[in-house]
Amino acid sequence: MTHEMPRDTGMDNTFKILKDGYMYIMNQQERFNSDVFETRLLGQRTICLTGEEAAEIFYDENKFQREGAAPNRIKETLFGKGGVQGLDGEAHKHRKAMFMSIMSRENLQHFNQLFKQQLRLALNKWERKDEIIFYKEIREVLTRASCLWAGVLVEEDMDKLTDEVATLFESAASVGPPHWAGRMNRNKLERRIKGLVEDVRNGKIDPPEPSALYNFSWHQDLDGNYLEPEIVAVEVLNIIRPIVANAVYINFLVLALHKHPDELKKIKTADDEYTKMFIQEVRRVYPFFPFLVAVVKDDFIWRDFTFKEGTLTLLDLYGTNHHPKSWDNPDTFNPERFRDWSGSPFSFIPQGGGDHYLGHRCAGEWVTLEIMKTSLDFLVNQMDYNIPEQDLNLSMNEIPNAPEIELIQIRKK
């Protein structure tokens, strides 16, 4: 016997989700006391899910598919058209293997070296300034490092390039001019990288192997054909864009150190294990991206609720990372919770859940962990800075929530 799914009333709740931001699904989950409910977004029936069990269902490829799920406005800014996020089945696994081909331990160490080098150069520049807005500065550091690592060498205004890349994730949930800017910049960047792909194949340039530009340019699909240059450009940008988006996480490191000074003392004397625990707790507590999207593949029943084929479905990342069934005192910042953590791929999903190789979990998660580990060491052990009086409250309806923290009196240690 099936039951009627709880439903958020209203002709369309798109405005409500923009207003509530990261808290929308959590608020309704508490209201209905249910990890699944129905709403209407962008004019269509939508199911919202949260929690570990819901996440495991969401990543079942027999029940959900990504093809045709992401709204065009997300493809036109965040993902790009034809990217790996919109594939399913063997096509997705094969394309995902292309991404994982550059995630070897050696290549991640190479990225880390590039990132450290750019941090040192940036610190030399920051020392000559009275103050910096750390979020904007670290975006540029990540843009330089990611382009070098991806094999996309650029000789142009780095401030401009950084802003162009950043609009891809900063405008994903925006409307009006910010969204139009994101679309325009993705088109511009894809055209530029497409030209580089053609130069690689014509022998005009020879990017390092392995790099995203090299590996992706010579990747063959399941039929043995090279990917279209336009698709390679989308996927190379889908390496650079999420790396630059880690500026959000690095700013959350600054915020966590500032708000929890006892943690700063621990980290200075702690072992590598505690550092990893601190980083994971920052990723769990602070809001990165709020939802993932899929559509129901075929009719099925879960928890006595009917899921109809073709129904748009959102998985709440932020809410799952704060779900009381999985996390004791979920709103308390406590790195120790990760000391004996079981490592569930569905209860802790700041960058998606499931398997890195076979599922839709973010291929760049390992890069994120390297970036955060290096950044934390840099902030704690290699530079001195002060945070003047300023508003450090997070606005939960801004997606992504990127705190623009002002730093002053920046010096090398």
C-alpha atoms as a printed R data frame, in Angstrom:
    type eleno elety resid chain resno      x      y       z
1   ATOM     1    CA   MET     A     1  0.000  0.000   0.000
2   ATOM     2    CA   THR     A     2  1.406  3.378  -0.989
3   ATOM     3    CA   HIS     A     3  0.907  6.718   0.710
4   ATOM     4    CA   GLU     A     4  0.614 10.249  -0.591
5   ATOM     5    CA   MET     A     5  3.947 12.037  -0.417
6   ATOM     6    CA   PRO     A     6  4.125 15.151   1.822
7   ATOM     7    CA   ARG     A     7  3.856 18.227  -0.388
8   ATOM     8    CA   ASP     A     8  4.963 21.821  -0.043
9   ATOM     9    CA   THR     A     9  1.927 23.797  -1.182
10  ATOM    10    CA   GLY     A    10  2.012 26.511  -3.804
11  ATOM    11    CA   MET     A    11  1.768 26.788  -7.581
12  ATOM    12    CA   ASP     A    12  5.554 27.084  -7.809
13  ATOM    13    CA   ASN     A    13  8.166 27.281  -5.039
14  ATOM    14    CA   THR     A    14 11.159 28.412  -7.088
15  ATOM    15    CA   PHE     A    15 11.164 31.784  -5.333
16  ATOM    16    CA   LYS     A    16 11.001 30.058  -1.944
17  ATOM    17    CA   ILE     A    17 14.027 27.901  -2.721
18  ATOM    18    CA   LEU     A    18 15.950 30.981  -3.849
19  ATOM    19    CA   LYS     A    19 14.881 32.775  -0.666
20  ATOM    20    CA   ASP     A    20 15.712 29.915   1.733
21  ATOM    21    CA   GLY     A    21 18.783 28.708  -0.172
22  ATOM    22    CA   TYR     A    22 20.653 25.946   1.632
23  ATOM    23    CA   MET     A    23 17.918 25.666   4.246
24  ATOM    24    CA   TYR     A    24 14.933 25.025   1.949
25  ATOM    25    CA   ILE     A    25 14.924 21.221   2.018
26  ATOM    26    CA   MET     A    26 15.997 21.077   5.678
27  ATOM    27    CA   ASN     A    27 13.147 23.415   6.652
28  ATOM    28    CA   GLN     A    28 10.552 21.325   4.844
29  ATOM    29    CA   GLN     A    29 12.055 18.068   6.137
30  ATOM    30    CA   GLU     A    30 11.591 19.304   9.698
31  ATOM    31    CA   ARG     A    31  8.111 20.579   8.902
32  ATOM    32    CA   PHE     A    32  6.949 17.227   7.449
33  ATOM    33    CA   ASN     A    33  9.209 15.037   9.615
34  ATOM    34    CA   SER     A    34 10.054 13.215   6.401
35  ATOM    35    CA   ASP     A    35 13.246 12.748   4.365
36  ATOM    36    CA   VAL     A    36 11.187 12.894   1.182
37  ATOM    37    CA   PHE     A    37  8.592 15.413   0.053
38  ATOM    38    CA   GLU     A    38  7.162 16.916  -3.107
39  ATOM    39    CA   THR     A    39  7.255 20.505  -4.336
40  ATOM    40    CA   ARG     A    40  7.071 22.432  -7.614
41  ATOM    41    CA   LEU     A    41 10.159 24.105  -9.059
42  ATOM    42    CA   LEU     A    42 10.551 25.845 -12.402
43  ATOM    43    CA   GLY     A    43  6.996 24.840 -13.215
44  ATOM    44    CA   GLN     A    44  7.428 21.087 -12.720
45  ATOM    45    CA   ARG     A    45  6.758 18.507 -10.044
46  ATOM    46    CA   THR     A    46  9.920 17.917  -8.024
47  ATOM    47    CA   ILE     A    47 10.830 15.422  -5.300
48  ATOM    48    CA   CYS     A    48 13.276 16.504  -2.592
49  ATOM    49    CA   LEU     A    49 15.424 13.985  -0.689
50  ATOM    50    CA   THR     A    50 17.758 14.251   2.287
51  ATOM    51    CA   GLY     A    51 19.680 11.868   4.548
52  ATOM    52    CA   GLU     A    52 21.950  8.845   4.134
53  ATOM    53    CA   GLU     A    53 19.285  6.363   3.021
54  ATOM    54    CA   ALA     A    54 17.873  8.846   0.533
55  ATOM    55    CA   ALA     A    55 21.362  9.516  -0.847
56  ATOM    56    CA   GLU     A    56 21.944  5.805  -1.398
57  ATOM    57    CA   ILE     A    57 18.677  5.582  -3.353
58  ATOM    58    CA   PHE     A    58 19.565  8.719  -5.339
59  ATOM    59    CA   TYR     A    59 22.817  7.109  -6.540
60  ATOM    60    CA   ASP     A    60 21.118  3.875  -7.640
61  ATOM    61    CA   GLU     A    61 21.456  4.003 -11.431
62  ATOM    62    CA   ASN     A    62 18.496  1.656 -11.787
63  ATOM    63    CA   LYS     A    63 16.280  4.290 -10.186
64  ATOM    64    CA   PHE     A    64 17.709  7.656 -11.274
65  ATOM    65    CA   GLN     A    65 19.445  9.094 -14.306
66  ATOM    66    CA   ARG     A    66 21.353 12.344 -14.897
67  ATOM    67    CA   GLU     A    67 20.655 12.709 -18.601
68  ATOM    68    CA   GLY     A    68 18.126 15.494 -19.081
69  ATOM    69    CA   ALA     A    69 18.062 16.351 -15.368
70  ATOM    70    CA   ALA     A    70 20.073 19.561 -15.012
71  ATOM    71    CA   PRO     A    71 18.170 22.703 -16.042
72  ATOM    72    CA   ASN     A    72 19.643 24.508 -19.056
73  ATOM    73    CA   ARG     A    73 20.646 27.467 -16.895
74  ATOM    74    CA   ILE     A    74 22.918 25.118 -14.878
75  ATOM    75    CA   LYS     A    75 24.415 23.580 -18.032
76  ATOM    76    CA   GLU     A    76 25.012 27.032 -19.483
77  ATOM    77    CA   THR     A    77 27.021 28.135 -16.444
78  ATOM    78    CA   LEU     A    78 28.166 25.395 -14.075
79  ATOM    79    CA   PHE     A    79 28.452 22.120 -16.014
80  ATOM    80    CA   GLY     A    80 28.531 22.958 -19.715
81  ATOM    81    CA   LYS     A    81 26.551 21.073 -22.345
82  ATOM    82    CA   GLY     A    82 27.585 17.475 -22.967
83  ATOM    83    CA   GLY     A    83 29.672 17.229 -19.787
84  ATOM    84    CA   VAL     A    84 30.196 14.133 -17.662
85  ATOM    85    CA   GLN     A    85 27.588 15.237 -15.082
86  ATOM    86    CA   GLY     A    86 24.796 14.605 -17.593
87  ATOM    87    CA   LEU     A    87 25.824 11.088 -18.649
88  ATOM    88    CA   ASP     A    88 24.613  7.702 -17.415
89  ATOM    89    CA   GLY     A    89 25.572  4.053 -17.618
90  ATOM    90    CA   GLU     A    90 28.640  2.915 -19.570
91  ATOM    91    CA   ALA     A    91 29.024  6.307 -21.246
92  ATOM    92    CA   HIS     A    92 29.332  7.943 -17.825
93  ATOM    93    CA   LYS     A    93 31.758  5.328 -16.489
94  ATOM    94    CA   HIS     A    94 33.946  5.652 -19.575
95  ATOM    95    CA   ARG     A    95 33.996  9.462 -19.424
96  ATOM    96    CA   LYS     A    96 34.576  9.370 -15.650
97  ATOM    97    CA   ALA     A    97 37.611  7.144 -16.243
98  ATOM    98    CA   MET     A    98 39.008  9.966 -18.382
99  ATOM    99    CA   PHE     A    99 38.800 12.305 -15.398
100 ATOM   100    CA   MET     A   100 40.259  9.762 -13.007
101 ATOM   101    CA   SER     A   101 43.206  9.220 -15.380
102 ATOM   102    CA   ILE     A   102 44.705 12.496 -14.175
103 ATOM   103    CA   MET     A   103 44.019 11.828 -10.479
104 ATOM   104    CA   SER     A   104 47.061  9.643  -9.829
105 ATOM   105    CA   ARG     A   105 49.063 10.215  -6.651
106 ATOM   106    CA   GLU     A   106 51.977 11.579  -8.699
107 ATOM   107    CA   ASN     A   107 49.808 14.015 -10.632
108 ATOM   108    CA   LEU     A   108 48.062 15.207  -7.474
109 ATOM   109    CA   GLN     A   109 51.498 15.844  -5.952
110 ATOM   110    CA   HIS     A   110 52.375 17.824  -9.070
111 ATOM   111    CA   PHE     A   111 49.298 19.967  -8.597
112 ATOM   112    CA   ASN     A   112 50.218 20.499  -4.967
113 ATOM   113    CA   GLN     A   113 53.679 21.723  -5.968
114 ATOM   114    CA   LEU     A   114 52.150 24.190  -8.412
115 ATOM   115    CA   PHE     A   115 49.669 25.382  -5.797
116 ATOM   116    CA   LYS     A   116 52.370 25.881  -3.158
117 ATOM   117    CA   GLN     A   117 54.474 27.813  -5.646
118 ATOM   118    CA   GLN     A   118 51.577 30.130  -6.472
119 ATOM   119    CA   LEU     A   119 50.793 30.611  -2.770
120 ATOM   120    CA   ARG     A   120 54.377 31.709  -2.077
121 ATOM   121    CA   LEU     A   121 54.301 34.160  -4.977
122 ATOM   122    CA   ALA     A   122 50.951 35.509  -3.785
123 ATOM   123    CA   LEU     A   123 52.221 35.991  -0.233
124 ATOM   124    CA   ASN     A   124 55.062 38.132  -1.560
125 ATOM   125    CA   LYS     A   125 52.428 40.325  -3.235
126 ATOM   126    CA   TRP     A   126 50.096 40.394  -0.212
127 ATOM   127    CA   GLU     A   127 52.879 41.621   2.063
128 ATOM   128    CA   ARG     A   128 53.045 44.839   0.058
129 ATOM   129    CA   LYS     A   129 49.347 45.599   0.591
130 ATOM   130    CA   ASP     A   130 47.643 47.134   3.620
131 ATOM   131    CA   GLU     A   131 44.738 44.737   3.282
132 ATOM   132    CA   ILE     A   132 43.379 42.031   1.009
133 ATOM   133    CA   ILE     A   133 40.011 40.398   0.389
134 ATOM   134    CA   PHE     A   134 41.156 36.845   0.840
135 ATOM   135    CA   TYR     A   135 38.445 35.175  -1.243
136 ATOM   136    CA   LYS     A   136 39.310 37.199  -4.341
137 ATOM   137    CA   GLU     A   137 43.038 36.700  -3.865
138 ATOM   138    CA   ILE     A   138 42.853 32.950  -3.360
139 ATOM   139    CA   ARG     A   139 40.611 32.596  -6.432
140 ATOM   140    CA   GLU     A   140 43.451 33.971  -8.541
141 ATOM   141    CA   VAL     A   141 45.998 31.642  -6.929
142 ATOM   142    CA   LEU     A   142 43.773 28.669  -7.760
143 ATOM   143    CA   THR     A   143 43.146 29.892 -11.307
144 ATOM   144    CA   ARG     A   144 46.870 30.094 -11.999
145 ATOM   145    CA   ALA     A   145 47.593 26.693 -10.451
146 ATOM   146    CA   SER     A   146 44.663 24.928 -12.124
147 ATOM   147    CA   CYS     A   147 45.454 26.300 -15.586
148 ATOM   148    CA   LEU     A   148 49.093 25.234 -15.284
149 ATOM   149    CA   TRP     A   149 48.066 21.769 -14.077
150 ATOM   150    CA   ALA     A   150 45.448 21.385 -16.817
151 ATOM   151    CA   GLY     A   151 48.008 22.314 -19.482
152 ATOM   152    CA   VAL     A   152 46.122 25.486 -20.374
153 ATOM   153    CA   LEU     A   153 48.907 28.060 -20.401
154 ATOM   154    CA   VAL     A   154 47.538 31.595 -20.409
155 ATOM   155    CA   GLU     A   155 49.298 34.850 -21.161
156 ATOM   156    CA   GLU     A   156 46.684 37.439 -20.347
157 ATOM   157    CA   ASP     A   157 45.133 39.534 -17.588
158 ATOM   158    CA   MET     A   158 44.857 36.985 -14.752
159 ATOM   159    CA   ASP     A   159 42.346 39.121 -12.831
160 ATOM   160    CA   LYS     A   160 40.031 39.027 -15.834
161 ATOM   161    CA   LEU     A   161 40.466 35.299 -16.410
162 ATOM   162    CA   THR     A   162 39.829 34.589 -12.717
163 ATOM   163    CA   ASP     A   163 36.605 36.589 -12.780
164 ATOM   164    CA   GLU     A   164 35.461 34.766 -15.928
165 ATOM   165    CA   VAL     A   165 36.054 31.323 -14.424
166 ATOM   166    CA   ALA     A   166 34.513 32.300 -11.074
167 ATOM   167    CA   THR     A   167 31.243 33.433 -12.682
168 ATOM   168    CA   LEU     A   168 30.639 29.845 -13.798
169 ATOM   169    CA   PHE     A   169 29.968 28.723 -10.229
170 ATOM   170    CA   GLU     A   170 29.058 32.063  -8.654
171 ATOM   171    CA   SER     A   171 26.214 32.648 -11.137
172 ATOM   172    CA   ALA     A   172 24.796 29.110 -11.230
173 ATOM   173    CA   ALA     A   173 21.899 29.988  -8.890
174 ATOM   174    CA   SER     A   174 21.605 33.619  -9.981
175 ATOM   175    CA   VAL     A   175 19.052 35.341 -12.161
176 ATOM   176    CA   GLY     A   176 19.349 38.323 -14.466
177 ATOM   177    CA   PRO     A   177 22.709 39.960 -15.313
178 ATOM   178    CA   PRO     A   178 24.896 37.702 -13.087
179 ATOM   179    CA   HIS     A   179 23.489 34.608 -14.818
180 ATOM   180    CA   TRP     A   180 23.936 36.163 -18.267
181 ATOM   181    CA   ALA     A   181 27.557 36.950 -17.409
182 ATOM   182    CA   GLY     A   182 28.137 33.322 -16.424
183 ATOM   183    CA   ARG     A   183 26.676 32.085 -19.708
184 ATOM   184    CA   MET     A   184 28.709 34.547 -21.740
185 ATOM   185    CA   ASN     A   185 31.940 33.668 -19.952
186 ATOM   186    CA   ARG     A   186 31.440 29.913 -20.311
187 ATOM   187    CA   ASN     A   187 30.916 30.354 -24.055
188 ATOM   188    CA   LYS     A   188 34.019 32.523 -24.293
189 ATOM   189    CA   LEU     A   189 36.193 30.131 -22.282
190 ATOM   190    CA   GLU     A   190 34.967 27.067 -24.154
191 ATOM   191    CA   ARG     A   191 35.798 28.690 -27.505
192 ATOM   192    CA   ARG     A   192 39.298 29.495 -26.262
193 ATOM   193    CA   ILE     A   193 39.947 25.961 -24.998
194 ATOM   194    CA   LYS     A   194 38.423 24.433 -28.136
195 ATOM   195    CA   GLY     A   195 41.095 26.274 -30.108
196 ATOM   196    CA   LEU     A   196 43.773 24.759 -27.866
197 ATOM   197    CA   VAL     A   197 42.333 21.259 -28.410
198 ATOM   198    CA   GLU     A   198 42.532 21.746 -32.168
199 ATOM   199    CA   ASP     A   199 46.125 22.979 -31.813
200 ATOM   200    CA   VAL     A   200 47.001 19.850 -29.809
201 ATOM   201    CA   ARG     A   201 45.551 17.564 -32.458
202 ATOM   202    CA   ASN     A   202 47.245 19.506 -35.245
203 ATOM   203    CA   GLY     A   203 50.600 19.261 -33.505
204 ATOM   204    CA   LYS     A   204 50.937 23.004 -32.922
205 ATOM   205    CA   ILE     A   205 51.208 22.652 -29.136
206 ATOM   206    CA   ASP     A   206 52.265 19.755 -26.934
207 ATOM   207    CA   PRO     A   207 50.833 20.013 -23.396
208 ATOM   208    CA   PRO     A   208 52.394 17.843 -20.684
209 ATOM   209    CA   GLU     A   209 51.210 14.295 -20.106
210 ATOM   210    CA   PRO     A   210 49.215 13.700 -17.995
211 ATOM   211    CA   SER     A   211 47.263 16.928 -18.066
212 ATOM   212    CA   ALA     A   212 43.594 17.520 -18.721
213 ATOM   213    CA   LEU     A   213 44.270 19.197 -22.080
214 ATOM   214    CA   TYR     A   214 46.514 16.328 -23.258
215 ATOM   215    CA   ASN     A   215 44.551 13.368 -21.889
216 ATOM   216    CA   PHE     A   216 41.136 14.704 -22.822
217 ATOM   217    CA   SER     A   217 42.214 15.743 -26.342
218 ATOM   218    CA   TRP     A   218 43.289 12.161 -27.097
219 ATOM   219    CA   HIS     A   219 40.517 10.382 -25.180
220 ATOM   220    CA   GLN     A   220 38.395  8.005 -27.277
221 ATOM   221    CA   ASP     A   221 34.733  7.326 -26.638
222 ATOM   222    CA   LEU     A   222 33.150  3.868 -26.479
223 ATOM   223    CA   ASP     A   223 33.079  3.744 -30.288
224 ATOM   224    CA   GLY     A   224 36.773  4.545 -30.559
225 ATOM   225    CA   ASN     A   225 36.267  8.131 -31.739
226 ATOM   226    CA   TYR     A   226 37.945 11.210 -30.315
227 ATOM   227    CA   LEU     A   227 35.583 13.492 -28.447
228 ATOM   228    CA   GLU     A   228 34.376 16.541 -30.318
229 ATOM   229    CA   PRO     A   229 36.629 19.540 -29.553
230 ATOM   230    CA   GLU     A   230 33.628 21.336 -28.055
231 ATOM   231    CA   ILE     A   231 33.119 18.495 -25.557
232 ATOM   232    CA   VAL     A   232 36.817 18.375 -24.676
233 ATOM   233    CA   ALA     A   233 36.642 22.114 -23.975
234 ATOM   234    CA   VAL     A   234 33.650 21.567 -21.663
235 ATOM   235    CA   GLU     A   235 35.488 18.858 -19.734
236 ATOM   236    CA   VAL     A   236 38.801 20.726 -19.449
237 ATOM   237    CA   LEU     A   237 36.842 23.637 -18.040
238 ATOM   238    CA   ASN     A   238 35.139 21.145 -15.704
239 ATOM   239    CA   ILE     A   239 38.590 20.525 -14.234
240 ATOM   240    CA   ILE     A   240 39.570 24.178 -13.880
241 ATOM   241    CA   ARG     A   241 36.208 25.510 -12.645
242 ATOM   242    CA   PRO     A   242 35.779 23.241  -9.566
243 ATOM   243    CA   ILE     A   243 39.404 23.780  -8.540
244 ATOM   244    CA   VAL     A   244 38.865 27.546  -8.528
245 ATOM   245    CA   ALA     A   245 35.609 26.994  -6.609
246 ATOM   246    CA   ASN     A   246 37.714 25.631  -3.754
247 ATOM   247    CA   ALA     A   247 38.353 29.285  -2.881
248 ATOM   248    CA   VAL     A   248 35.046 28.952  -1.027
249 ATOM   249    CA   TYR     A   249 36.368 26.088   1.105
250 ATOM   250    CA   ILE     A   250 39.661 27.852   1.803
251 ATOM   251    CA   ASN     A   251 37.764 30.862   3.094
252 ATOM   252    CA   PHE     A   252 35.786 28.527   5.330
253 ATOM   253    CA   LEU     A   253 39.119 27.323   6.741
254 ATOM   254    CA   VAL     A   254 39.924 30.935   7.686
255 ATOM   255    CA   LEU     A   255 36.462 31.346   9.184
256 ATOM   256    CA   ALA     A   256 36.679 28.109  11.195
257 ATOM   257    CA   LEU     A   257 40.117 28.998  12.576
258 ATOM   258    CA   HIS     A   258 38.831 32.442  13.548
259 ATOM   259    CA   LYS     A   259 35.626 31.225  15.186
260 ATOM   260    CA   HIS     A   260 37.280 28.288  16.964
261 ATOM   261    CA   PRO     A   261 40.622 29.563  18.300
262 ATOM   262    CA   ASP     A   262 41.109 26.428  20.402
263 ATOM   263    CA   GLU     A   263 41.241 24.466  17.158
264 ATOM   264    CA   LEU     A   264 44.072 26.688  15.943
265 ATOM   265    CA   LYS     A   265 46.101 25.745  19.009
266 ATOM   266    CA   LYS     A   266 45.402 22.052  18.437
267 ATOM   267    CA   ILE     A   267 46.367 22.147  14.778
268 ATOM   268    CA   LYS     A   268 49.716 23.779  15.530
269 ATOM   269    CA   THR     A   269 50.684 20.780  17.656
270 ATOM   270    CA   ALA     A   270 48.486 18.079  16.135
271 ATOM   271    CA   ASP     A   271 49.415 15.139  13.962
272 ATOM   272    CA   ASP     A   272 48.355 14.665  10.362
273 ATOM   273    CA   GLU     A   273 45.270 12.700  11.406
274 ATOM   274    CA   TYR     A   274 43.789 15.608  13.353
275 ATOM   275    CA   THR     A   275 44.469 17.978  10.460
276 ATOM   276    CA   LYS     A   276 42.454 15.692   8.179
277 ATOM   277    CA   MET     A   277 39.659 15.531  10.756
278 ATOM   278    CA   PHE     A   278 39.532 19.331  10.965
279 ATOM   279    CA   ILE     A   279 39.334 19.627   7.170
280 ATOM   280    CA   GLN     A   280 36.532 17.081   6.959
281 ATOM   281    CA   GLU     A   281 34.561 18.901   9.645
282 ATOM   282    CA   VAL     A   282 34.908 22.182   7.736
283 ATOM   283    CA   ARG     A   283 33.563 20.425   4.646
284 ATOM   284    CA   ARG     A   284 30.688 18.955   6.669
285 ATOM   285    CA   VAL     A   285 29.658 22.086   8.589
286 ATOM   286    CA   TYR     A   286 29.978 24.854   6.032
287 ATOM   287    CA   PRO     A   287 27.767 25.163   2.929
288 ATOM   288    CA   PHE     A   288 29.446 24.475  -0.407
289 ATOM   289    CA   PHE     A   289 26.838 23.521  -3.026
290 ATOM   290    CA   PRO     A   290 23.283 22.826  -1.811
291 ATOM   291    CA   PHE     A   291 21.694 20.234  -4.105
292 ATOM   292    CA   LEU     A   292 22.275 17.649  -6.800
293 ATOM   293    CA   VAL     A   293 19.703 16.889  -9.476
294 ATOM   294    CA   ALA     A   294 18.512 13.744 -11.269
295 ATOM   295    CA   VAL     A   295 15.286 12.389 -12.778
296 ATOM   296    CA   VAL     A   296 13.452  9.172 -11.937
297 ATOM   297    CA   LYS     A   297 14.428  6.530 -14.498
298 ATOM   298    CA   ASP     A   298 11.476  4.156 -14.073
299 ATOM   299    CA   ASP     A   299  8.533  4.004 -11.682
300 ATOM   300    CA   PHE     A   300  9.467  2.602  -8.268
301 ATOM   301    CA   ILE     A   301  8.257  2.662  -4.662
302 ATOM   302    CA   TRP     A   302 10.420  3.692  -1.707
303 ATOM   303    CA   ARG     A   303  9.156  4.080   1.865
304 ATOM   304    CA   ASP     A   304  5.638  3.516   0.525
305 ATOM   305    CA   PHE     A   305  5.938  6.590  -1.725
306 ATOM   306    CA   THR     A   306  5.611  6.310  -5.500
307 ATOM   307    CA   PHE     A   307  8.362  7.820  -7.644
308 ATOM   308    CA   LYS     A   308  7.073  8.352 -11.178
309 ATOM   309    CA   GLU     A   309  9.290  8.103 -14.259
310 ATOM   310    CA   GLY     A   310 10.674 11.454 -15.416
311 ATOM   311    CA   THR     A   311 10.161 13.278 -12.095
312 ATOM   312    CA   LEU     A   312 12.837 15.855 -11.298
313 ATOM   313    CA   THR     A   313 14.549 15.007  -7.979
314 ATOM   314    CA   LEU     A   314 16.877 17.011  -5.729
315 ATOM   315    CA   LEU     A   315 19.290 15.523  -3.198
316 ATOM   316    CA   ASP     A   316 20.100 17.861  -0.313
317 ATOM   317    CA   LEU     A   317 23.891 17.865   0.199
318 ATOM   318    CA   TYR     A   318 23.976 20.378   3.040
319 ATOM   319    CA   GLY     A   319 21.042 18.777   4.855
320 ATOM   320    CA   THR     A   320 22.495 15.271   4.561
321 ATOM   321    CA   ASN     A   321 25.765 16.511   6.064
322 ATOM   322    CA   HIS     A   322 23.719 17.868   8.993
323 ATOM   323    CA   HIS     A   323 21.194 15.042   9.308
324 ATOM   324    CA   PRO     A   324 20.591 14.133  12.984
325 ATOM   325    CA   LYS     A   325 20.267 10.427  12.129
326 ATOM   326    CA   SER     A   326 23.867 10.386  10.925
327 ATOM   327    CA   TRP     A   327 25.521 13.105  13.017
328 ATOM   328    CA   ASP     A   328 25.297 13.781  16.763
329 ATOM   329    CA   ASN     A   329 24.813 17.495  17.480
330 ATOM   330    CA   PRO     A   330 25.151 18.244  13.767
331 ATOM   331    CA   ASP     A   331 25.388 22.023  14.187
332 ATOM   332    CA   THR     A   332 28.345 21.750  16.584
333 ATOM   333    CA   PHE     A   333 31.833 22.111  15.106
334 ATOM   334    CA   ASN     A   334 33.647 19.002  16.329
335 ATOM   335    CA   PRO     A   335 36.490 17.465  14.279
336 ATOM   336    CA   GLU     A   336 36.723 14.579  16.750
337 ATOM   337    CA   ARG     A   337 33.558 13.076  15.233
338 ATOM   338    CA   PHE     A   338 35.730 11.916  12.308
339 ATOM   339    CA   ARG     A   339 38.200  9.997  14.469
340 ATOM   340    CA   ASP     A   340 36.085  6.843  14.442
341 ATOM   341    CA   TRP     A   341 33.948  7.728  11.445
342 ATOM   342    CA   SER     A   342 32.847  4.711   9.413
343 ATOM   343    CA   GLY     A   343 33.481  6.428   6.090
344 ATOM   344    CA   SER     A   344 29.984  6.056   4.644
345 ATOM   345    CA   PRO     A   345 29.876  7.348   1.046
346 ATOM   346    CA   PHE     A   346 26.260  8.446   1.544
347 ATOM   347    CA   SER     A   347 26.115 10.249   4.911
348 ATOM   348    CA   PHE     A   348 29.017 12.629   4.199
349 ATOM   349    CA   ILE     A   349 28.489 14.085   0.722
350 ATOM   350    CA   PRO     A   350 29.858 17.643   0.434
351 ATOM   351    CA   GLN     A   351 30.839 16.858  -3.183
352 ATOM   352    CA   GLY     A   352 28.389 14.093  -3.916
353 ATOM   353    CA   GLY     A   353 28.096 10.496  -2.770
354 ATOM   354    CA   GLY     A   354 28.850  7.007  -3.950
355 ATOM   355    CA   ASP     A   355 31.971  5.748  -5.693
356 ATOM   356    CA   HIS     A   356 34.557  8.042  -7.314
357 ATOM   357    CA   TYR     A   357 35.275  5.686 -10.211
358 ATOM   358    CA   LEU     A   358 31.891  4.171 -11.000
359 ATOM   359    CA   GLY     A   359 29.413  6.716  -9.629
360 ATOM   360    CA   HIS     A   360 28.716 10.434  -9.777
361 ATOM   361    CA   ARG     A   361 30.844 11.438  -6.782
362 ATOM   362    CA   CYS     A   362 33.008 14.412  -7.755
363 ATOM   363    CA   ALA     A   363 36.217 13.311  -9.489
364 ATOM   364    CA   GLY     A   364 37.968 16.377  -8.083
365 ATOM   365    CA   GLU     A   365 37.318 15.571  -4.424
366 ATOM   366    CA   TRP     A   366 40.879 14.331  -3.945
367 ATOM   367    CA   VAL     A   367 42.176 17.590  -5.402
368 ATOM   368    CA   THR     A   368 39.986 19.458  -2.923
369 ATOM   369    CA   LEU     A   369 41.499 17.560  -0.002
370 ATOM   370    CA   GLU     A   370 45.033 18.343  -1.218
371 ATOM   371    CA   ILE     A   371 44.139 22.011  -1.657
372 ATOM   372    CA   MET     A   372 42.628 22.268   1.814
373 ATOM   373    CA   LYS     A   373 45.518 20.454   3.503
374 ATOM   374    CA   THR     A   374 48.094 22.705   1.841
375 ATOM   375    CA   SER     A   375 46.026 25.826   2.534
376 ATOM   376    CA   LEU     A   376 45.570 24.966   6.203
377 ATOM   377    CA   ASP     A   377 49.322 24.477   6.666
378 ATOM   378    CA   PHE     A   378 49.935 27.766   4.865
379 ATOM   379    CA   LEU     A   379 47.453 29.685   7.028
380 ATOM   380    CA   VAL     A   380 48.668 28.214  10.324
381 ATOM   381    CA   ASN     A   381 52.396 27.790   9.830
382 ATOM   382    CA   GLN     A   382 53.593 30.022   7.009
383 ATOM   383    CA   MET     A   383 51.834 33.380   7.307
384 ATOM   384    CA   ASP     A   384 50.653 35.832   9.943
385 ATOM   385    CA   TYR     A   385 47.493 37.859   9.437
386 ATOM   386    CA   ASN     A   386 44.814 39.669  11.388
387 ATOM   387    CA   ILE     A   387 41.081 39.696  10.790
388 ATOM   388    CA   PRO     A   388 39.678 43.144  11.602
389 ATOM   389    CA   GLU     A   389 36.168 43.685  12.922
390 ATOM   390    CA   GLN     A   390 33.704 42.798  10.155
391 ATOM   391    CA   ASP     A   391 30.470 40.934   9.534
392 ATOM   392    CA   LEU     A   392 31.375 37.236   9.315
393 ATOM   393    CA   ASN     A   393 27.818 35.900   9.419
394 ATOM   394    CA   LEU     A   394 26.930 33.558   6.575
395 ATOM   395    CA   SER     A   395 23.920 34.294   4.406
396 ATOM   396    CA   MET     A   396 22.350 30.914   3.760
397 ATOM   397    CA   ASN     A   397 20.423 32.116   0.719
398 ATOM   398    CA   GLU     A   398 23.551 33.032  -1.262
399 ATOM   399    CA   ILE     A   399 24.679 30.134  -3.446
400 ATOM   400    CA   PRO     A   400 27.581 29.566  -3.295
401 ATOM   401    CA   ASN     A   401 28.130 31.112   0.113
402 ATOM   402    CA   ALA     A   402 31.553 32.692  -0.303
403 ATOM   403    CA   PRO     A   403 32.588 34.867   2.673
404 ATOM   404    CA   GLU     A   404 34.733 37.769   1.471
405 ATOM   405    CA   ILE     A   405 36.956 38.003   4.537
406 ATOM   406    CA   GLU     A   406 39.213 41.021   4.887
407 ATOM   407    CA   LEU     A   407 42.743 40.313   6.122
408 ATOM   408    CA   ILE     A   408 45.296 42.904   7.250
409 ATOM   409    CA   GLN     A   409 48.936 42.969   8.384
410 ATOM   410    CA   ILE     A   410 49.903 39.992   6.254
411 ATOM   411    CA   ARG     A   411 53.458 38.743   6.809
412 ATOM   412    CA   LYS     A   412 55.557 35.621   6.311
413 ATOM   413    CA   LYS     A   413 56.363 33.720   9.459
